[in-house]
Amino acid sequence: MKPARHHETRDIRPLRLLLFGYLPPPVGGVRLLFQQLVHDLEPMPGIRLRVVTLTGKRRNRIARAWGLARAGLIALWRIPGCDVVSLHPTNTALAVLGPWIFVCSRLFRKPMLVRKFGGNFTRVFSSWPVWLRWIMTRTVMRAEVWMFETRDLCETFSAHCPRVERYPNSRPLPIPPPAPAGGPPHRILFLGHMRRVKGIADIYRLASTLPRDYTCHLYGTLGFDITRAEIAAWERSSPARYIGALAPHEVPATLDRYHWLVLPSRPDLNRDVEGHPGVVIEAMARGLPVIATRCGGIGEIVDDSCGRLVEPGDVQGMAAAVAESAARPETYRRLREGARARAARHDSRTWSRRFVEICRELSDGR
């Protein structure tokens, strides 16, 4: 992949991009990824960027509805003055706003690019009623380019969309290599939403199978389908401990205090499918190997060079992976090196440049 030549601004007319997407607050994977792209694009020479935020408070239907309605009105005003329209939606925003943005882009003859986050869109699309799928396949699914996070989604929707591109989860890299956490590799953490589908109960069971000199801590936001009372009950029979939620700026230093990231996702609990979890990339960039389950797109970014994959619910398999690294220090050092090498493939600046290249292709070929 050749990087775009952004320094040749005298010979290249400014590219006017109109982006629709969600920005923090609140903090979440979709919002952080969109914010990251905006931050990468803003300083690029030759780019004129306009962002329409769809931000509404999580689980506040009135705020979300107003955000989508407002964006629909802005589309009529802003699309005529741009070169490329780009939509970065949640599933709800895609269903509600996607067809309208597509119609507006066609009305003003502007190319459209859709970036879909996560790994569960196949299930979501199949769950929509027939009439909604009919509308989607005749409108927004015909946008010039669709960008998906996982290879599986690219293959699935290549039959529905004119052009499909892969856009994996990414993070700003490189980062200075941190000093390894001291002592043997016995410190394990989970970082993410405290939800059943994340395999939280399996983490408590894992801690119960490990020797007493192991530490297992959980960090994340409550308020989904796990209560503090359930956590208290698990902690009465397990040495694992829930510490609390982290602010984004606290994540790097916290990761540096541990040896492993564990992500035992359980798609069987509500059929959610992981894409490329951002926390996995962040952990690998800090040199933490990852123990995860074979769920969705996780296997695309985690393998034996940087961690271990087990079947959902296989607590003994996770324990065996930890024990192997403790018994063989050279194995753990190799996994640390492999983790950082794998994370380097997910540098956000590389993928943001690719995004601009595709937008310029659409603009030039319009």
URSULCOR-V5922 format. One record per pair of residues at least 12 apart in sequence whose ideal C-beta (glycine too) atoms are under 10 Angstrom apart, sorted by the first residue. I is the first residue (numbers start at 1). J is the second residue. D is the distance in Angstrom with one decimal. If there is no record, write none. Layout:
i=<I:I>
j=<J:J>
d=<D:D>
This chain:
i=<1:1:1:1:1:2:2:2:3:3:3:3:3:3:4:4:4:4:4:4:4:4:4:4:4:4:5:5:5:6:6:6:6:6:6:6:7:7:8:8:9:9:9:9:10:10:11:12:12:12:12:13:13:13:13:13:13:14:14:14:14:14:15:15:15:15:15:15:15:15:15:15:15:15:15:15:15:16:16:16:16:16:16:16:16:16:16:16:16:17:17:17:17:17:17:17:17:17:17:17:17:17:17:17:17:17:17:18:18:18:18:18:18:18:18:18:18:18:18:18:18:18:18:18:18:18:18:18:19:19:19:19:19:19:19:19:19:19:19:19:19:19:19:19:19:19:19:20:20:20:20:20:20:20:20:20:20:20:20:20:20:20:20:20:20:20:20:20:20:21:21:21:21:21:21:21:21:21:21:21:21:21:21:21:21:21:21:21:22:22:22:22:22:22:22:22:22:22:22:22:22:22:23:23:23:23:23:23:23:24:24:24:25:25:25:26:26:26:26:26:26:27:27:27:27:27:27:28:28:28:28:28:28:29:29:29:29:29:29:29:29:29:29:30:30:30:30:30:30:30:30:31:31:31:31:31:31:31:32:32:32:32:33:33:33:33:33:33:33:33:33:33:33:33:34:34:34:34:34:34:34:34:35:35:36:36:36:36:36:36:36:36:36:37:37:37:37:37:37:37:37:37:37:37:38:38:38:38:39:39:39:40:40:40:40:40:40:40:40:40:40:41:41:41:41:41:44:44:44:44:46:46:47:47:47:48:48:48:49:50:50:50:50:51:51:52:52:52:52:52:52:52:52:52:52:52:53:53:53:53:54:54:54:54:54:54:54:54:54:54:54:54:55:56:56:56:58:59:64:64:64:64:65:65:67:67:68:68:68:68:68:68:69:69:69:71:71:71:71:71:71:71:72:72:72:72:72:73:74:75:75:75:75:75:75:75:75:75:75:76:76:76:76:77:78:78:79:79:79:79:79:79:79:79:79:80:80:80:80:80:81:81:82:82:82:82:82:83:83:83:83:83:83:83:83:84:84:84:84:84:84:84:84:84:84:84:84:84:84:84:85:85:85:85:85:85:85:85:85:85:85:85:85:85:86:86:86:86:86:86:86:86:86:86:86:86:86:87:87:87:87:87:87:87:87:87:87:87:88:88:88:88:88:88:89:89:89:89:89:89:90:90:90:90:91:91:91:91:91:91:91:91:91:91:92:94:94:94:94:94:94:94:94:95:95:95:95:95:95:95:95:97:98:98:98:98:98:98:98:98:99:99:99:99:99:99:99:100:100:101:101:101:101:102:102:102:102:102:102:102:102:103:103:105:105:105:106:106:106:109:110:110:110:110:111:111:111:111:111:111:111:111:111:111:111:112:112:112:112:112:112:112:113:113:113:113:113:113:113:113:113:113:113:113:114:114:114:114:114:114:114:114:114:115:115:115:115:115:115:115:115:116:116:116:116:116:116:116:116:116:117:117:117:117:117:117:117:118:118:118:118:118:118:118:118:118:118:118:118:118:119:119:119:119:119:119:119:119:119:119:119:119:119:119:119:119:119:119:120:120:120:120:120:120:120:120:120:120:121:121:121:121:121:121:121:121:121:121:122:122:122:122:122:122:122:122:123:123:123:123:123:124:124:125:125:125:125:125:125:127:133:136:137:137:140:141:141:141:141:142:142:142:143:143:143:143:144:144:144:144:144:144:144:144:145:145:145:145:145:145:145:145:145:145:145:146:146:146:146:146:146:146:146:147:147:147:147:147:147:147:147:147:147:147:148:148:148:148:148:148:148:148:149:149:149:149:149:149:149:149:149:149:149:150:150:150:150:150:150:150:150:150:150:150:150:150:150:151:151:151:151:151:152:152:152:152:152:152:153:153:153:153:153:154:154:163:163:163:165:165:165:166:166:166:167:167:167:167:167:167:168:168:168:168:168:168:168:168:168:169:169:169:169:169:169:169:169:169:169:169:169:169:169:170:170:170:170:170:170:170:170:170:170:170:170:171:171:171:171:171:171:171:171:171:171:172:172:172:172:172:172:173:173:173:173:173:173:173:173:173:173:173:173:174:174:174:174:174:174:175:175:175:175:175:175:175:176:177:177:177:177:177:177:178:178:178:178:178:178:178:178:178:178:179:179:180:180:180:180:180:180:180:180:181:181:181:181:181:181:181:181:181:182:182:183:183:183:184:184:184:184:184:184:184:184:185:185:185:185:185:185:185:185:185:185:185:185:185:185:185:186:186:186:186:186:186:186:186:186:186:186:186:186:187:187:187:187:187:187:187:187:187:187:188:188:188:188:188:188:188:188:188:188:188:188:188:188:188:188:188:188:188:189:189:189:189:189:189:189:189:189:189:189:189:189:189:189:189:189:189:189:190:190:190:190:190:190:190:190:190:190:190:190:190:190:190:190:190:190:191:191:191:191:191:191:191:191:191:191:191:191:191:191:191:191:191:191:191:191:192:192:192:192:192:192:192:192:192:192:192:193:193:193:193:193:193:193:193:194:194:194:194:194:194:194:194:194:194:194:194:194:194:194:194:195:195:195:195:195:195:195:195:195:195:195:195:196:196:196:196:196:196:196:196:197:197:197:197:197:197:197:197:197:197:197:197:197:197:198:198:198:198:198:198:198:198:198:198:198:198:198:198:199:199:199:199:199:199:199:199:199:199:199:199:199:199:200:200:200:200:200:200:200:200:200:200:200:200:201:201:201:201:201:201:201:201:201:202:202:202:202:202:202:202:202:202:202:202:203:203:203:203:203:203:203:203:203:203:203:203:204:204:204:204:204:204:204:204:204:204:204:204:204:204:205:205:205:205:205:205:205:205:205:205:206:206:206:206:206:206:206:206:206:206:206:206:207:207:207:207:207:207:207:207:207:207:208:208:208:208:208:208:208:209:209:209:209:209:209:209:209:210:210:210:210:210:210:210:211:211:211:211:212:213:214:214:214:214:214:214:214:214:215:215:215:215:215:215:216:216:216:216:216:216:216:216:217:217:217:217:217:217:217:217:218:218:218:218:218:218:218:218:218:219:219:219:219:219:219:219:219:219:219:219:220:220:220:220:220:220:221:221:221:222:222:222:223:225:225:226:228:248:251:251:251:251:251:252:252:252:252:253:254:255:255:255:255:255:255:255:255:256:256:256:258:258:258:259:259:259:259:259:259:259:259:259:260:260:260:260:260:260:260:260:260:260:260:260:260:261:261:261:261:261:261:261:261:261:261:261:261:261:261:261:262:262:262:262:262:262:262:262:262:262:262:263:263:263:263:263:263:263:263:263:263:263:263:264:264:264:264:264:264:264:264:264:264:264:264:265:265:265:265:265:265:265:265:266:266:266:266:267:267:267:267:267:268:268:268:269:269:272:272:273:273:273:273:274:274:274:274:274:274:274:274:274:275:275:275:275:275:275:276:276:276:276:276:276:276:277:277:277:277:277:277:277:277:278:280:280:280:280:280:280:280:280:280:280:280:281:281:281:281:281:281:281:281:282:282:283:283:283:283:284:284:284:284:284:284:284:284:284:284:284:284:284:284:284:285:285:285:285:285:285:285:286:286:286:286:287:287:287:287:287:287:287:287:287:288:288:288:288:288:288:288:289:289:289:289:289:289:289:289:289:289:289:289:289:289:289:289:289:290:290:290:290:290:290:290:290:290:290:291:291:291:291:291:291:291:291:291:291:291:292:292:292:292:292:292:293:293:293:293:293:293:293:293:294:294:294:294:294:295:295:295:301:301:301:301:302:302:303:303:304:304:304:305:305:305:305:305:305:305:306:306:306:306:306:306:306:306:306:306:307:307:307:307:307:307:308:308:308:308:308:308:309:321>
j=<350:351:353:354:357:353:354:357:349:350:353:354:356:357:44:46:47:352:353:354:355:356:357:358:359:360:46:353:357:43:44:45:46:47:353:356:45:46:45:46:44:45:46:47:45:46:46:45:46:360:364:46:48:83:360:363:364:45:46:47:48:83:41:44:46:47:48:49:82:83:84:356:359:360:362:363:364:47:48:49:50:78:81:82:83:84:110:359:363:41:44:47:48:49:50:51:82:83:84:85:86:113:355:356:359:360:363:48:49:50:51:52:74:75:78:79:80:81:82:83:84:85:86:87:101:105:110:112:34:37:38:41:49:50:51:52:53:82:84:85:86:87:88:113:115:355:359:34:50:51:52:53:54:68:71:72:74:75:78:85:86:87:88:89:93:97:98:101:114:33:34:35:37:38:51:52:53:54:55:71:86:87:88:89:90:93:115:117:34:35:53:54:55:56:58:64:67:88:89:90:93:117:35:38:51:53:54:55:88:53:55:248:55:57:58:55:56:57:58:59:221:58:221:245:246:247:248:58:90:117:193:221:278:117:118:169:192:193:275:276:277:278:279:88:89:90:91:93:116:117:118:53:54:55:58:88:90:117:169:171:248:278:88:115:117:118:149:167:169:170:171:276:278:348:51:53:54:55:88:89:115:117:51:53:169:170:171:172:278:348:349:351:352:49:51:86:88:115:167:170:348:351:352:355:51:53:88:352:172:348:352:170:172:348:349:350:351:352:353:355:356:352:353:355:356:359:349:352:353:356:356:360:356:359:360:81:82:83:82:74:78:81:82:86:88:67:70:71:72:74:75:77:78:85:87:101:67:70:71:74:67:68:70:71:87:88:89:90:92:93:96:97:67:68:70:93:223:223:90:92:93:96:92:96:93:97:89:92:93:96:97:100:96:97:100:87:89:93:96:97:100:101:96:97:100:101:104:100:104:87:97:100:101:102:103:104:105:107:108:100:104:107:108:104:104:108:101:104:105:106:107:108:109:110:112:104:107:108:109:110:108:110:105:108:110:111:363:110:111:359:360:362:363:364:366:105:110:111:112:113:144:145:356:358:359:360:361:362:363:366:101:102:104:105:108:110:111:112:113:114:143:144:359:362:101:111:112:113:114:115:143:145:147:355:358:359:362:101:102:105:112:113:114:115:116:140:143:146:113:114:115:116:117:147:101:114:115:116:117:140:116:117:118:124:116:117:118:120:121:123:124:125:127:128:124:114:116:121:124:125:136:140:141:124:125:128:132:133:135:136:140:140:112:114:135:136:139:140:141:143:132:135:136:138:139:140:141:139:140:114:139:140:143:114:136:138:139:140:141:142:143:139:140:140:143:144:139:142:143:366:144:362:363:366:143:144:145:358:359:361:362:363:364:365:366:140:142:143:144:145:146:362:143:144:145:146:147:163:165:167:355:358:359:362:140:141:143:144:145:146:147:148:161:145:146:147:148:149:165:167:355:146:147:148:149:150:153:157:167:275:147:148:149:167:169:275:276:148:149:150:153:169:272:273:274:275:276:277:296:297:148:149:150:152:153:169:267:272:273:274:275:276:277:295:296:297:298:300:150:153:267:271:272:273:274:275:296:297:146:148:149:150:152:153:156:157:273:275:148:150:152:153:156:157:273:296:267:271:272:273:296:271:273:137:141:153:156:157:160:271:160:160:160:161:161:157:160:161:162:160:161:162:161:162:163:362:161:162:163:358:361:362:365:366:161:162:163:164:165:167:355:358:359:361:362:158:160:161:162:163:164:165:167:161:163:164:165:166:167:168:351:354:355:358:161:164:165:166:167:168:275:297:166:167:168:169:170:274:275:276:296:297:300:166:167:168:169:273:274:275:276:296:297:298:299:300:301:166:168:297:299:300:273:275:296:297:299:300:166:273:275:296:297:166:167:358:361:362:354:355:358:300:351:354:276:351:352:354:355:358:275:276:281:297:300:301:345:346:351:275:276:277:278:279:280:281:282:297:300:301:346:348:351:276:278:281:343:345:346:347:348:349:350:351:352:278:279:281:282:284:285:343:346:347:348:285:346:347:348:349:352:281:282:285:340:343:344:345:346:347:348:349:350:285:340:343:344:347:349:252:282:285:286:287:340:343:286:285:286:287:336:337:340:252:253:255:256:257:285:286:287:288:340:256:287:256:259:286:287:288:332:333:336:255:256:257:258:259:260:286:287:288:257:259:213:215:259:213:214:259:325:326:327:329:332:214:258:259:260:288:289:322:325:326:329:331:332:333:335:336:210:211:212:213:214:215:216:258:259:260:322:325:326:213:214:215:216:217:257:258:259:260:288:203:206:207:210:214:215:216:217:218:240:258:259:260:261:262:288:291:318:322:203:215:216:217:218:219:240:243:254:255:257:258:259:260:261:262:279:283:288:202:203:206:216:217:218:219:220:240:242:243:258:260:261:262:263:264:279:217:218:219:220:243:245:246:251:254:255:258:261:262:263:277:278:279:280:282:283:218:219:220:221:261:263:265:277:278:279:280:220:221:222:223:224:225:226:245:218:219:220:221:222:223:224:225:226:227:228:230:231:242:244:245:220:221:222:223:224:225:226:265:266:269:270:272:224:225:226:230:266:269:270:272:224:225:265:266:267:268:269:270:271:272:273:274:295:312:218:220:224:226:263:264:265:266:269:272:274:277:293:295:262:263:264:265:266:267:269:292:293:295:312:313:315:318:218:220:224:225:226:230:231:234:240:242:264:266:226:230:234:238:264:266:269:313:315:262:264:265:266:293:310:312:313:314:315:318:216:217:218:234:238:240:242:262:263:264:315:318:216:218:230:231:233:234:235:237:238:239:240:241:242:315:234:237:238:240:264:313:315:316:318:319:238:240:262:264:291:314:315:316:317:318:319:322:234:235:237:238:239:240:241:262:315:319:234:237:238:239:240:315:319:238:315:316:318:319:320:322:323:239:240:318:319:322:323:326:319:322:323:326:239:326:239:240:259:260:319:322:323:326:239:240:241:257:258:259:238:239:240:241:258:260:262:322:240:241:242:243:244:254:257:258:231:234:235:240:241:242:243:244:262:242:243:244:245:246:250:251:254:255:258:279:242:243:244:245:246:279:244:245:246:242:244:245:245:269:270:242:242:282:278:279:282:283:286:282:283:285:286:286:286:279:282:283:284:285:286:287:288:286:287:288:283:286:288:287:288:289:322:325:326:332:335:336:283:288:289:290:291:307:308:318:321:322:325:332:335:277:279:280:282:283:284:286:288:289:290:291:292:302:307:339:283:288:290:291:292:293:307:308:318:321:322:277:279:280:283:290:291:292:293:295:298:302:307:291:292:293:295:310:311:312:313:314:315:317:318:277:292:293:294:295:296:298:312:293:295:312:313:293:294:295:296:312:295:312:313:312:313:295:296:295:296:297:298:292:293:294:295:296:297:298:299:301:295:296:297:298:300:301:296:297:298:300:301:302:346:290:292:295:296:297:298:301:302:346:292:297:298:301:302:306:307:339:342:343:346:301:339:342:343:345:346:347:348:343:346:306:307:339:343:301:302:306:307:335:336:338:339:340:341:342:343:344:345:346:339:340:342:343:344:346:347:336:339:340:343:306:333:335:336:337:338:339:340:343:306:307:335:336:339:340:343:302:305:306:307:308:321:322:325:331:332:334:335:336:337:338:339:342:302:303:306:307:308:309:321:335:339:342:307:308:309:310:317:318:319:320:321:322:325:307:308:309:310:312:318:309:310:311:312:313:314:317:318:309:310:311:312:314:309:311:312:342:343:345:346:339:342:338:342:334:335:338:334:335:337:338:339:341:342:334:335:336:337:338:339:340:341:342:343:321:325:335:338:339:342:320:321:322:324:325:335:321:335>
d=<7.3:9.4:8.4:6.3:8.5:9.2:9.7:8.3:9.0:7.6:5.2:8.6:9.7:8.4:8.4:8.8:9.9:9.5:4.9:8.1:9.5:5.4:5.0:9.9:9.9:7.3:9.3:9.8:9.9:9.6:5.4:5.2:5.7:7.9:7.8:7.7:6.8:8.7:8.9:7.9:9.6:4.6:4.5:9.5:10.0:9.5:9.7:9.1:5.4:7.9:9.7:8.0:9.9:8.9:9.8:8.9:9.7:9.0:5.7:7.0:4.8:8.5:9.8:9.0:6.1:5.5:6.9:9.0:9.3:5.7:7.3:7.1:6.2:5.6:9.7:6.0:9.4:8.4:4.6:8.2:7.5:9.8:6.8:4.7:4.5:7.6:9.7:9.6:8.2:7.0:9.9:6.4:7.0:5.3:7.1:8.9:6.5:6.9:5.5:8.4:6.3:9.2:9.1:8.2:6.0:9.7:9.0:9.6:8.4:5.2:8.2:7.0:9.2:8.3:5.4:6.4:9.9:8.0:3.9:8.3:7.2:5.2:6.9:9.5:9.6:9.4:8.2:9.8:7.8:7.7:6.9:8.0:6.9:7.2:5.0:7.0:9.3:9.4:9.2:8.4:4.9:8.1:6.5:9.4:9.3:9.9:9.9:9.4:9.9:8.0:4.8:8.3:6.3:9.7:5.7:9.7:8.4:7.5:9.3:7.7:7.1:4.9:6.6:7.3:8.0:7.3:9.6:6.6:9.8:8.8:3.9:8.5:7.9:7.8:7.2:7.9:7.2:6.3:8.8:9.6:8.1:7.4:3.4:7.3:9.3:8.6:8.2:9.5:5.7:8.6:7.0:5.1:5.5:8.3:10.0:9.9:8.5:7.3:8.0:6.7:7.6:9.5:5.3:7.4:7.5:5.0:8.3:5.2:10.0:10.0:7.6:8.5:7.7:8.3:8.9:8.8:9.8:7.1:5.1:9.6:8.9:9.7:8.4:9.3:9.7:8.1:6.2:7.3:9.3:9.9:8.7:9.3:9.9:6.9:7.7:7.9:9.2:9.2:8.4:9.6:7.7:5.5:8.7:7.7:8.5:5.9:9.8:9.5:10.0:4.9:7.6:9.7:9.7:7.4:9.6:9.7:9.5:9.8:9.9:9.2:7.4:6.8:8.0:8.7:6.2:9.8:9.1:9.4:6.7:7.7:9.2:9.9:7.1:8.5:8.7:9.0:9.2:9.7:4.9:9.7:8.4:8.3:9.6:10.0:9.8:7.3:7.5:6.9:9.4:5.3:9.7:9.5:8.0:9.9:9.7:9.1:7.5:8.2:9.4:8.9:7.4:8.3:5.8:6.7:5.8:9.7:9.5:9.4:8.2:8.6:8.8:9.3:8.0:5.8:5.8:9.7:8.5:3.6:8.1:8.3:9.0:6.2:9.6:7.8:7.1:9.6:9.7:8.0:8.2:6.7:8.5:8.8:6.7:8.9:9.6:9.5:8.5:8.6:9.8:9.5:6.3:8.2:6.9:9.9:9.7:9.6:8.3:5.3:9.8:5.2:7.5:9.8:6.8:9.9:9.6:9.7:7.5:9.1:8.0:9.8:4.9:6.4:8.4:5.4:9.3:8.6:7.4:8.1:9.7:5.7:10.0:7.5:6.2:8.0:9.6:9.8:9.1:8.8:9.1:7.2:8.4:9.1:9.8:8.5:8.5:9.3:9.4:8.0:6.2:5.3:5.1:9.1:9.1:9.0:10.0:9.4:9.8:8.2:9.6:6.0:8.8:8.1:8.6:6.2:5.2:7.7:8.3:9.9:9.9:9.6:8.2:6.8:5.5:10.0:9.1:4.6:8.3:9.8:9.5:9.2:6.0:8.5:8.9:9.8:9.2:9.9:8.0:5.0:6.1:9.9:7.9:5.1:9.7:5.7:9.3:9.0:8.9:4.8:9.4:7.9:9.1:9.5:9.2:8.7:6.2:9.7:9.2:7.1:7.9:7.5:8.5:7.9:4.2:9.2:7.5:9.1:6.8:5.4:7.5:6.2:8.7:9.3:9.7:8.8:4.5:8.3:9.5:5.2:5.5:8.4:6.4:8.7:7.7:4.8:8.8:5.2:7.2:4.7:7.3:9.4:8.5:9.6:9.7:9.4:9.5:9.4:7.4:4.5:7.5:6.8:9.4:9.0:9.1:8.1:9.6:7.0:9.4:5.5:8.5:9.2:7.1:7.5:5.0:7.3:9.3:7.6:7.8:10.0:9.3:7.9:4.9:8.5:7.4:9.2:8.9:7.4:8.4:7.6:8.3:9.1:9.6:7.7:8.9:10.0:8.8:9.3:8.4:8.4:7.3:10.0:5.0:8.8:9.5:9.0:9.8:7.5:7.4:8.6:8.7:9.4:7.9:6.9:9.9:8.8:9.6:6.9:6.2:9.9:8.6:7.2:9.0:8.8:9.4:7.1:9.1:7.0:7.0:3.6:8.5:8.3:9.4:5.6:6.9:8.4:3.9:5.4:9.4:8.4:8.8:8.8:9.0:7.1:8.7:8.8:9.4:9.3:4.5:4.4:8.6:7.0:6.1:6.6:9.0:9.4:7.6:9.0:8.7:8.9:9.7:7.3:9.6:8.9:9.0:7.4:8.1:4.6:7.8:9.8:8.2:9.0:3.8:6.8:9.9:7.8:5.4:7.8:8.8:4.0:5.8:7.8:9.6:8.2:6.5:6.5:4.5:7.7:6.8:9.3:8.7:9.9:8.1:6.7:6.5:6.6:6.5:8.5:5.0:9.1:7.3:5.0:7.0:9.3:8.3:8.9:7.9:4.4:8.2:8.6:9.1:5.8:7.9:6.6:6.9:5.3:7.0:9.7:7.1:8.4:8.6:9.2:9.6:8.9:6.1:9.0:8.1:6.7:9.5:9.2:6.1:8.4:8.7:9.0:8.9:7.9:7.9:4.2:8.7:9.6:8.4:8.7:8.7:6.1:4.9:7.2:6.7:9.6:9.7:8.7:4.6:5.3:3.4:7.4:9.2:8.4:3.8:4.4:8.4:9.2:9.7:9.0:8.6:7.8:5.7:4.1:8.0:7.5:7.0:9.7:9.9:7.3:8.8:9.1:9.8:5.8:8.2:7.6:8.8:8.9:9.9:9.6:7.5:6.5:5.3:7.9:7.6:9.7:9.3:5.9:8.1:6.4:9.9:10.0:9.5:9.5:9.1:9.8:8.7:8.1:8.6:9.1:9.8:8.8:6.3:9.5:9.5:7.9:5.1:5.7:8.8:8.8:7.5:6.5:7.2:7.6:8.8:9.9:9.0:6.1:6.3:9.2:9.3:5.5:8.7:8.9:7.9:7.6:4.9:7.7:5.9:9.9:9.9:6.0:8.7:8.7:6.6:9.0:8.3:4.3:8.2:7.2:5.3:7.3:9.5:9.8:9.5:7.7:4.8:7.1:3.9:9.7:9.4:9.3:7.7:7.9:9.1:6.5:7.7:6.3:6.9:9.1:8.7:9.5:7.7:6.5:5.8:5.9:9.8:9.8:4.3:5.5:9.3:6.4:9.1:7.8:9.9:7.6:9.2:8.7:8.9:5.6:6.8:6.7:3.5:9.4:9.6:6.1:9.5:6.5:9.0:7.4:9.8:6.0:8.6:9.6:7.5:6.6:9.6:8.2:8.6:9.5:8.2:9.3:8.0:5.3:9.4:8.8:9.8:9.3:8.0:9.0:6.4:9.6:9.4:9.5:9.9:6.1:9.7:7.6:7.1:9.2:8.5:5.3:8.7:8.2:7.6:7.5:7.9:6.0:7.0:6.4:3.5:7.2:5.4:9.8:8.2:6.0:9.9:8.5:9.9:7.9:6.4:9.1:9.1:8.4:8.5:7.0:9.6:8.8:4.4:6.4:4.0:8.4:7.5:4.8:8.0:6.7:9.8:5.0:5.8:9.5:6.3:7.4:6.1:7.6:5.7:9.2:10.0:7.5:5.2:7.0:9.8:8.6:9.8:5.9:9.4:6.4:6.2:9.2:7.0:4.1:7.2:7.8:8.6:7.7:8.5:8.5:6.6:7.1:9.9:7.6:9.2:5.6:7.4:9.9:9.1:8.8:10.0:9.4:8.4:6.4:9.3:9.7:6.8:7.8:8.9:8.0:4.6:9.8:9.3:5.4:6.3:9.4:9.8:7.3:9.3:8.5:7.8:9.8:6.7:9.6:9.2:8.7:7.0:9.1:6.5:5.6:5.9:5.5:9.8:9.7:9.2:8.8:9.3:9.6:8.9:9.8:8.3:8.0:9.3:8.0:8.9:5.7:9.8:7.8:8.6:9.5:9.1:3.8:6.6:9.6:8.3:7.5:5.1:5.9:8.0:9.5:4.9:9.6:9.0:9.0:8.0:8.1:10.0:5.7:4.6:6.4:9.4:9.5:6.6:8.8:7.9:9.5:6.6:10.0:7.6:4.8:8.2:7.9:6.8:4.4:4.8:7.2:9.8:8.3:7.8:7.8:8.1:6.8:6.7:4.7:7.5:9.6:8.5:6.5:7.0:4.5:7.8:5.5:9.7:8.0:9.1:6.9:9.5:8.5:7.5:5.0:7.2:6.4:10.0:8.6:7.4:7.5:8.1:4.4:8.9:7.3:6.2:7.2:9.8:8.5:8.4:9.8:5.3:9.6:7.9:7.5:4.6:6.9:7.0:8.6:9.1:9.9:9.9:9.8:7.4:5.4:6.9:8.2:8.9:9.2:8.0:4.7:6.3:9.8:9.8:7.0:7.0:7.4:7.5:9.2:6.8:9.3:8.5:9.5:9.9:5.0:9.7:8.3:7.6:8.8:8.0:5.1:8.5:9.5:7.0:9.1:7.2:9.2:5.6:9.6:5.5:5.6:8.7:8.7:5.9:9.8:9.2:9.5:7.1:9.0:4.5:6.4:5.1:8.1:6.4:8.7:4.9:9.5:9.7:9.6:7.8:7.3:9.9:8.7:8.5:9.2:9.5:9.6:4.4:5.8:6.5:9.5:9.5:8.7:8.6:8.5:8.0:5.3:6.3:9.4:7.0:5.1:7.4:9.8:8.9:8.3:6.4:5.6:6.9:8.8:4.9:5.2:8.7:4.8:9.7:9.0:9.2:9.9:9.5:8.0:9.1:9.0:7.2:7.4:5.8:7.4:9.1:9.1:9.2:9.5:9.9:10.0:8.4:7.5:3.3:5.5:4.7:9.7:8.4:9.3:6.8:9.0:7.1:7.6:9.2:9.4:7.0:8.5:9.9:9.6:6.0:8.7:8.2:8.0:9.4:8.8:8.4:9.0:8.7:8.6:6.8:9.6:9.1:8.5:9.5:9.5:9.6:8.8:4.4:9.4:7.1:8.6:9.9:8.3:6.3:8.5:5.5:7.6:6.6:9.6:6.3:8.9:8.5:5.9:9.6:6.2:9.3:6.3:8.8:8.7:8.1:8.5:9.9:8.6:9.5:4.3:7.4:7.8:4.1:8.9:4.8:9.5:9.3:9.6:8.7:9.3:7.1:8.8:9.4:9.3:4.8:9.5:9.2:9.3:8.6:7.5:7.0:7.5:8.8:9.9:5.2:9.0:9.8:5.2:6.0:8.2:9.3:9.5:9.9:5.0:5.1:3.6:8.6:9.7:9.7:9.4:9.5:6.8:4.7:7.0:7.8:8.7:9.5:9.6:6.4:7.1:8.6:4.7:9.7:9.4:9.6:8.0:9.3:9.5:6.1:6.7:8.1:9.6:9.9:9.9:8.8:8.9:7.3:9.5:7.8:9.5:9.7:9.8:9.5:7.4:9.7:8.7:8.0:8.7:8.4:9.5:8.1:9.2:8.1:6.7:4.1:7.4:9.5:9.2:7.8:9.6:7.2:5.6:7.8:5.2:9.8:9.0:9.0:7.6:8.3:9.8:9.8:6.5:7.0:4.6:6.6:9.0:9.3:8.0:5.3:6.7:6.8:5.2:8.8:8.5:6.7:9.7:9.9:9.6:8.0:8.9:8.2:6.2:7.9:9.5:9.0:4.7:8.9:8.5:8.7:7.6:9.6:9.1:8.6:9.4:8.3:10.0:9.8:8.0:6.4:9.2:9.1:7.5:10.0:8.8:6.5:9.6:9.6:8.7:6.7:5.6:9.8:8.7:4.5:8.8:6.0:5.9:8.5:8.6:8.5:9.0:6.4:9.3:6.8:7.9:8.8:8.0:9.2:7.5:9.8:8.8:8.6:6.3:6.0:7.4:6.0:8.3:9.4:9.4:8.4:6.5:7.9:9.1:9.2:9.5:6.8:6.8:8.7:3.9:8.1:9.0:4.9:7.6:4.9:7.3:8.1:9.8:8.1:9.1:9.8:10.0:7.7:4.8:7.4:9.6:9.6:9.9:6.5:9.3:8.6:6.3:7.2:6.4:8.8:6.5:7.3:4.3:7.3:8.5:7.2:8.6:9.4:7.6:7.0:5.2:8.8:7.7:9.8:7.0:7.7:8.2:7.8:9.6:6.4:8.2:7.0:5.1:9.1:4.2:7.8:7.1:6.7:7.2:7.8:5.0:6.5:8.2:9.4:5.1:7.0:6.5:9.4:6.1:7.7:8.8:9.8:8.4:8.2:6.6:3.7:7.8:9.5:8.3:8.5:9.8:4.7:3.9:6.1:5.2:9.5:10.0:9.9:6.1:4.9:8.5:9.1:9.6:8.7:5.2:7.5:6.8:5.4:9.6:7.6:9.1:8.1:9.5:9.2:8.6:6.9:8.3:9.5:9.2:6.9:10.0:7.0:6.1:6.5:9.3:8.4:9.4:9.4:8.8:9.4:6.9:9.7:8.5:5.5:9.1:4.9:9.8:9.6:8.0:9.6:9.8:9.1:7.4:8.3:7.9:8.2:5.8:7.8:9.7:9.2:8.4:3.8:6.5:8.7:5.5:4.0:9.1:9.8:8.4:7.8:6.5:9.1:3.9:8.0:8.1:9.4:9.4:8.1:8.1:8.4:9.8:9.8:9.0:4.5:7.9:9.6:5.7:5.4:8.8:9.3:8.6:9.0:7.6:6.2:9.4:9.7:8.8:9.4:5.9:4.4:7.5:8.6:9.7:7.3:9.5:7.2:9.2:3.9:6.4:9.8:7.5:5.2:9.9:5.1:9.9:6.6:3.7:7.8:8.9:9.9:8.9:7.0:9.2:5.9:5.1:8.1:7.1:8.6:5.2:9.4:9.9:5.1:7.0:9.6:6.6:7.8:6.0:7.8:9.9:9.1:6.9:5.9:6.5:4.5:7.8:7.4:9.0:8.6:5.2:7.3:6.1:7.2:9.4:9.1:9.4:6.3:6.5:8.7:8.1:7.4:9.0:7.8:8.5:8.0:9.7:8.5:8.3:7.9:7.5:8.8:3.8:8.3:7.5:6.7:9.3:6.1:8.6:8.6:4.0:4.2:8.3:7.4:4.5:8.2:7.9:9.9:6.5:8.0:6.8:8.7:8.4:3.8:8.7:8.1:8.8:8.4:9.0:9.6>
